[in-house]
Amino acid sequence: MDPVTQGLVGASAAFLFSDSEKARPAALTGALSAMAADLDIFIASPSDPLLNIEMHRQFTHSLLFIPAGALLVSVVLYLFLKKRLNFRQLYIYSFAGFSTAGLLDACTSYGTQLLWPFADTRIAWSVISIFDPLVTAGLILFVVPALIKKKKRFAYMSLGWLTLFLLYGLLQQQRAESAAERLADSRSHSPTEWVVKPTLGNQILWRVNYKQGGKIYTDAIRTGIFSGIRIYEGESSDEVNPQSEYKNIEGTTLYRDLLRFEALSDGYLVRHPERPDVIGDARFSMLPTSITPLWGIEADTTLTGRHAPFLYFRDSGQEVRNEYLRMLTHN
């Protein structure tokens, strides 16, 4: 989730463990602790572009790391808040805030290694977008009076608001998946795995990816509350299998990077339609009906000894925005 939402949820969680006298420093501690988990974005290597992506939402978001993460945050914050909170209180509030970070991120679609180091699985429940202004606005609406009036009931309301949206997202996801199954059946397809996730900023327009016959398909499904289900059929592309297509460079740095990126993309690899040397993650595009990847790595087989460059392909022009809004608003 975005840092603001993370902070508001962490503040609410810590608020519940405080008394009215300590409510505000407790909320501040919880907010900073929840956001601290995302400091992993600074773990990077100029020579290895994939390291930053691998480390994001890895050990700092693990359930096992919560006690250690809370301790580190407590040590730092003690330097600034020791006149307001003792170390025991700081740790309790930091623990409450830090505990929300990984779980909240796992509700989005990027993938979070909650079970690290026991498993490298990136858990993505995909019931809420990484940024949803309606969710964030509701949290602000409850957290602000909680801080002003120092009343726990507002903190409960803020977490209740979040829970309501997560449950609503789960319902919408199931509706989108059911529609996707009917669409696949109409094509005489029988996929065994799906990626069904909300598009940016809403829980109405969903992106669906599935594999069938060596191809990856993408479609958009609008799960309107009153207008019912609407399907926007999208594009497809050949699936890329690095083990077979790049077997001749096995053992090289580039080959290992292709396998790393395959793991990060959960196996949903396609070539960029305008850059055949770029292998992209088919799960993410600017439009939910487009197979053109939002990011990918350059597989230059003439430079197999170097790490693959990581590239972004963001096209937020007027035409793309209009098409997205057309699908979202059902116009």
Residue, then its C-alpha position, 0 to 999 in steps of 0.5 A: m500500500d501507499p505510505v499514507t495508508q500504511g501509516l494510518v493503519g499503523a497509527s490505528a493499531a498502536f492507538l488501541f494499545s495506548d491510554s488517552e494520555k499516550a494516545r498521540p505519541a503511540a499513534l505516531t510510533g505506530a505510523l512510523s513503524a508501519m512505514a518503516a518496513d518499506l525502507d527496503i526500497f533503499i536496498a539496491s545495487p547499481s550493477d544488479p537492477l533486480l536486487n531492489i525488486e527482489m528485496h522489496r517486500q521481502f524480509t522486512h515484511s516477513l511475519l518472523f521479522i516483526p519483533a526485530g523490526a519493531l525493536l529497531v524502530s523502537v531504538v531509533l524513536y527512543l532518541f526522540l520520544k524518551k520524554r514521552l514514552n518509556f522503552r517498553q511502551l515504544y516497543i508495544y506501539s512499534f510492534a502493533g504498527f509494524s505488524t500491519a505492514g506485511l499483512l496489508d501489503a499482502c492484500t495487494s497484488y504485488g506479492t509479499q514474502l510473509l513466510w520468509p525465510f521458510a518460503d520464498t512465496r510471494i503472497a498476493w491476495s489481490v483484494i485491494s489496489i496498492f492505492d485506493p483514495l476512498v480507503t485512505a480518505g475514510l481512514i483519515l476521516f476516523v484517525v484525525p478525530a481519534l487523535i483530537k478526541k483521544k477516543k479509541r472508538f474512532a481507531y476501531m472505526s478506522l480499522g473497521w472501515l479498512t476491513l469492510f473494504l477488504l471484504y468488499g474486495l474479496l467479494q468483487q474478486q470472486r465476481a470477477e473470477s466467476a466472469a473470467e471462468r465463463l469467458a474462458d469457457s466460451r473460448s473452450h479454454s480450461p486454465t488451471e491458474w488465474v491472476v485476478k486483481p483490481t486496477l489502480g485506485n478502485q475495486i470495480l475494474w479488474r484485470v484477469n490473466y491466465k495461461q492456455g496452450g502456451k499463451i497468456y491472455t489478459d482481459a478486463i472485467r467490470t464488476g459494477i454494483f448496480s450495472g452488473i458484470r461487463i467484460y472487455e476482451g483483451e490481448s494475448s501473447d506467447e508465453v516465454n519459457p527461459q529454460s527452453e528459449y535461452k538454454n544455449i546461454e545456461g550458466t551465464t549472468l543473463y540466464r540467471d537473471l531471466l530465472r530470477f525475473e521469472a520467479l518475480s513474475d510468477g511465471y507470467l512472462v511475455r515479450h514486449p510487442e515493440r521490443p522483442d529483446v525485452i521480457g516483461d511481466a504480463r500481469f501488469s500493464m497500463l491498461p487491463t486489456s493490454i498485454t504490453p508489460l509495464w516493466g521488464i528486463e532486456a535480454d541482450t544475448t550478446l552481453t550474457g556476462r552482465h546483469a540484465p537492465f530493468l526497464y519501465f514502459r509507462d504510457s499515461g497519455q491522454e488516449v490511455r487515460n480516456e480508455y481506462l476511464r471508459m472501462l471504469t465508468h462503463n461509458 
